[in-house]
Amino acid sequence: MGSPKTRHKGVVDPPAQIVTLWIQEFLLLVQVSVNIEGNRLD
């Protein structure tokens, strides 16, 4: 398998790993935001 950078389209498709990491980061941010809101209620 070659590197995505060597594709001729010029557009690099994000590997599934990066997408998964991005989703995890997003969910983590949401969780932190919910925790902050919960602390405000206390």
C-alpha distance (Angstrom), angle and dihedral (degrees) to the residues before:
residue distance angle dihedral
M1 . . .
G2 3.78 . .
S3 3.76 127.0 .
P4 3.83 116.0 -85.8
K5 3.82 87.5 -125.4
T6 3.81 90.4 68.3
R7 3.81 93.2 62.6
H8 3.79 115.6 118.6
K9 3.80 95.4 -136.9
G10 3.79 91.7 78.3
V11 3.80 90.2 -135.5
V12 3.79 115.7 102.7
D13 3.79 112.6 -143.1
P14 3.81 109.9 -139.4
P15 3.80 111.2 -114.8
A16 3.80 116.3 -117.0
Q17 3.80 88.4 -111.7
I18 3.80 93.0 61.6
V19 3.81 91.7 46.0
T20 3.81 90.4 50.6
L21 3.79 91.5 49.2
W22 3.81 90.6 48.7
I23 3.81 91.0 51.3
Q24 3.80 90.6 48.7
E25 3.81 90.8 50.7
F26 3.81 90.4 48.6
L27 3.81 92.8 49.8
L28 3.82 89.1 47.4
L29 3.81 90.5 54.0
V30 3.80 90.6 49.0
Q31 3.80 90.7 49.6
V32 3.81 91.5 50.4
S33 3.80 90.8 48.7
V34 3.81 90.9 51.1
N35 3.81 90.3 48.8
I36 3.82 90.7 51.8
E37 3.80 90.9 50.3
G38 3.81 89.5 48.7
N39 3.81 91.1 51.9
R40 3.80 90.3 52.0
L41 3.80 90.4 56.2
D42 3.81 89.7 56.4
